[in-house]
Amino acid sequence: MKKNKLILFDWGNIVSSHMTGYTVYDAWNDLFKACGYEGNNNILPEMGRYNICTIPNISEFEKVFNEISNDYNFNKSYDEFIKLYREIFDKIDYYKDVAKYEVSLNDRCYIGILSDLTLFDKERLDKQVRLSNYDYVFLSFELGMKKPFIETFKMVQSKLPFKSDNILFIDDRIDNIESASKIGWNVFHTTGLELDRIKEICEEFLKD
């Protein structure tokens, strides 16, 4: 019987690879090189100042693209950038065993995703985990806010029919974990490389 509990998973570094194989870091670096940028090889952290994972639509994203293009001297148009983004990011590896385990929980409890990502990432996310398998999907570009801000977690909580102590949140960043903990969620800090620990924590959460 399905328990009245929810396990919310982050996506990046839980399913989508940040650490092995072709990672999201590699994809950002290759994307910028393909657009003519010849600078450093650690682009992803620099994208935080553009808040690209909270941009809700194509037209708004184009405005930010123009800013990024000027800052990094791109030689590609917006349409070319989006085409390259999809092609390059589709190559990112992911932890298939973690994705499979998440979906396997669906007959025992409710499952969901809470992740910061751009509107162009949703297709890739769906390919990797099939979003229809999840009861709840909260994506930053659709929420208009991102982790680790406490308001993000409060908004998500307001959309859920579960008490905070019946929610388990699994994420790879400690600041996200700390914010979730402040509103009473059960939390676990890990990465997709620790599937055995993820299973152990989930089983413990579902035991009662």
Beta strands, then each sheet from edge to edge (+ up, - down):
strand 1: 6-9
strand 2: 110-115
strand 3: 136-139
strand 4: 167-171
strand 5: 186-189
sheet 1: 3+ 2+ 1+ 4+ 5+
end
